[in-house]
Amino acid sequence: MDRRDFLRQVAAWSLASAAIPCIDITPAGAAAAAVAPPVVAVARGKDYAALVSQAIAQLGGMKAFVKPGDRVVVKPNIGWDRNPAQGATSHPEVVKAVVRLALDAGAKQVRVFDRTCNDMRRCYEASGILAAVQSLQDPRATCPYVEDRHFIPVQIKNGKAMTQWDLHRHALEADCYINVPIAKHHCLAKLTLGLKNVMGVCGGNRGKIHQAMGQNLADLATVIRPRLTIIDATRILLRNGPQGGDLKDVKVLDTLVASADPVAADAYATTLFGLKPEEVESTVAAHRMQLGEMDLTRIRIVEV
């Protein structure tokens, strides 16, 4: 595209960040909120593909999120050169199942990617995610490497700590963005869950995001808005995150947490570590910005 078209698109993406849903505090709005709290589906079992289907079914099925002809981004955590058993990356069978359901729902295109911390090719291979996507043998599903040219500057209109950042254009352009993080310990953020997984679509010097991290992640959540969050807790990293490496730090839970409310998903997943939602700064900051619910008593939890 020429410079004029490029600037027009950047402006459109920036304006989109201002479209934060406001909570209706009128009596009618309060009554509606009481009737329809956010739903968090929790599925447990050894068949991970079945868990994905069962969890999403409690939210209305994948067709409630992916429409025919949609361009879909599935964003797992592929950040580290670690195998699935080490609990530092999203499980490939979970990712594969999400992609398959999106394709079955009629997606025109499904991209699976992450800006990794270790060497990208080694991360994609070691995680098993590249092979999992390729095994679908569907040309609509790809697992492309991230390049610097994919990032564009975006104004974060409602940011409190962050007002601009370079973000991945495919994440911004997607008709449906599905967040598939792994639940694990993080040495700075305490936990890395759904909100933290946005780091993989951020360009530039991501180390700066770790300053005032909780608010920065909430600010980014006003722009990168997942239609669906599926937190992979099939095995969780209890210590030495986010990179891990020692199997002694991993606990197998065989659990998935799914919700259309990203804050609610994080809030529940926090309890899997014996913590409370208010102990994770990004959850608190996002709730304060009215991006979702963190009060577990106001969330409908459906267990499968």
N, C-alpha and C positions, 0 to 999 in steps of 0.2 A: 504494500500500500504506500501511497505518497505521504508526505509529512502532514498535510492537512487532514487526511483520513486518520492517520495515526493519532494526532492530537485530539480529534473528535472522539475516538474510541477511549482514549485515556480519560477524557473529561466525563464520558458516560460512566466508566467504571468508578471514578471517584465520586460522582453524584450518587451512585448506587449505594455507597457506604453510608449515606445519610438516611437511608430507608430503614431505620430501626423500628421494629414494631413497638408501639407504646402500650402500656397496660391500661386498660379502661378502669378507672377508679370510681365510676358512677355506680350506684346501687345495681343497675341492670348488668353492668360489666362485671361487678363483683360476683353477682349471682351466676353469670355464665361461667366465670372462672371456677367457681365452686362445683358446678355441674361437670365441667370437662377439664380435670387436671391433666397435666402431661402424663403420658404413659411410658413406663420403662419396662421393657420385656427382658426377662432374665431366663436364659435357657441353659440347661446343664446336661451333659452326656458326652460319650466318647466319639460319636459320629459328628465330626465338626461341620460337614456339609449339611447334615440334617439340622444341627443347631441353628445355622444361619437361616434356613427356611422356616423353622419353627418360631424363631424370635421375630423375624420380619412379618410372619403371618399374624402375629398378635398386634401389629401396627397397621394392618390392612393389606399386607402383601406388597411385593416390590412394585406392582403396577400403581400403587398409591404414590410412589415416588418417581418412577421412571415412566415417561410417556413414549409412545411410538415415535421414532425419529429423533429422540434426544441424543445430545452429545454428553456423555457421562464421564466424569473423572472419579476413579476410585483411588483414594489416597491412603495407602498403608504406611507403616513405619518400616523402611528398608535401610535405615540410617547407618547400620553397623555391619562389619564383616563378621557376622555371627550365623550359626546354623539355627534352625527352628527350636531345637531342644534347649538352647541357651537363654531363651526368653527375652531377647533384646529387640526382636523384630516381629512383625505381625505374622501369624501362621499362614503358610502358603495355601493350605486347604481352605481356610476361612476366606482368604482373598479370592481364590478360585471360585468358590461358591457364590460370593457376592457378584463377581463378574458374570457368571453364568446366569444368575437370576436377572441381572440387568439386560443381558442379551435376550433372554426369554421374554422380557417385558417389552421388547421392541426397540432397544437402543440402536441408534445408527452407528455409534462409535463409543468404545469404552477405552479410555486411557488409564493405565496404572503406572504411577511414577512417584519418585521421592528425590529430593536433593539430599544426597547422603553425606555423612561425616567422613567415613572411610572411602577408599577407592570405589567409585560407583559400580564398575563392572564386577568387582569382587563381591560387593554387597548384594547386587541383584542376583548373582549366582549362588552365593552362600545361603542367602535367605530362602532359596527355593521358589521365590515368587516369580521370577522370570520364567522358569521352567513350567510353573503351574499355569501361568497365563498362556504360554505357547502350547501347552497340552490340550487346550480347548480347540485348537485348530480352527479358529474362526477369525477371518481377516478383519473383522470389526474390532477385535480385542487386541491391544498392543501394550507393550511395556517399554516405552521409549526412555532413553537416557535424557537427563535434564541438561540443558545447555544455557550459557549465560544470556544468549539472545532471546530466551523465552521470558525473561523478566522485564517488566515495565514499571515505571514509577506511578504510584497511585496515591492520591490524597486521601487521608483518613479523616473525613470531615468531623466525625464525632469522637475522635481520639482524645483522651485526656493526657496520656503520657507520650503518645506517638501521633504525629500528624501526617507523615508520609513514609512509604516504604516501597521497595521494588518487589512486586509479586508476580507469580507465574501466570502468564496470560491464559493458559489453558484452564487453570483453576477458576479464573475470572469469567471466562467465556462459556464454561460448561452450563448446560441446561440443568444438570443434576450433579451435585458434588456429594459424594458419599465418603465419609470419614471412617477409616478402619484402623485406629491406633491399637497398639498393645498397651496393656496396663502394667506399669513397672515403676520401681523406685527411681528417683532422680536426685542427684546430690545437691542441686540448688533449688529446684521447684518442689521438693519433697516427693511428688508423684508426677509422672507424665501420663496423661490420659488423652481425652479428645481435644481439648482446647490447646494443649501443648503440641499436638501433632501438626498444627499449622506451620511450624518451623520449616517443614519440608517443602513448602511452596513459597518461602521467603528467599529473596536474593540478598546480595550485599553482605556486609559483615554481621552475621547473626549473633556474634558475641555481644553486641550492643543491646540486643533484645533482652539479655539476661540481667540487665540493670533495670530495676522496677519491673521484673518479669511478669508478675501477676497482672498488672494493669496493661502492660504492653500486649500480652496475649489476649486480654479482653478487647483492647482496641482493634487488634487484627480480626477478632471475631465479628466486628461490625461490618467487615468487608468480605471475608471468606465465610460464607454461611452454608454449612452442610445441610442438605435436605434430610439426610439420615446419618446418624452416628452409630457405629457398631464397634463396641470396645471388646477387643480380644483379650479375654482373661482365661484362655485355655490353659496357660501357664503364666505365672506372674513372677517378676523379678523383685525379690524382697530387699536386696541390698546391692550396693556397688553399681547402681544404675547411673546413667542410662545405658552404658556400654556392656556391663556384665562380663560374662565369660566363664564363670565358675558355676557348674551345675548345682553345687551346694546352695547357691543363692536363689534357685528356682523352685517354686511350688506349683505343682500341677493342680488346677482347679476345674478344668474341663467346663468352663463357663463363658457365655457371651452375654453382653449387656447392650441392648439396642433401644434407641429412642429418636424421635424427631426433634426432641429438645436436647441440645448438646450439653447444657448445664446440668440438666437432670441426669443425663447419662453419666457425667463425671461425678456428680454427687453420690449416686448409688455405688459406682465403681470404687470410690474412696473407701467405702465400708469393707470391701474385700481385703483391705490391708489393716483392718482394725482401727481406722481413723474416721474422723468426722468431716463432712464437707467443708465446714468452716476452717479447717486446718490447711486447706489448699488455697493459696492466694488467688490463683486465676479463677477458681470457681466463685469465690466471694466477689471479685471485681466484675466478672461477667454478670452475676446476679444483680449487682448494684446498677449495672447499665441496662437492666431489664432485657437481657438476652436469653433468659431461661430461669427455671425454678431450681433452687438448691435445698429447699425445705422438704425433707423426706416425708413429712406428714401431709404434704400437699401434692405428692406425686403418687400416681396409681401404679403400683408395682405388680406386674403379672409374671408369675413364675411358670415355666414350662418344664 
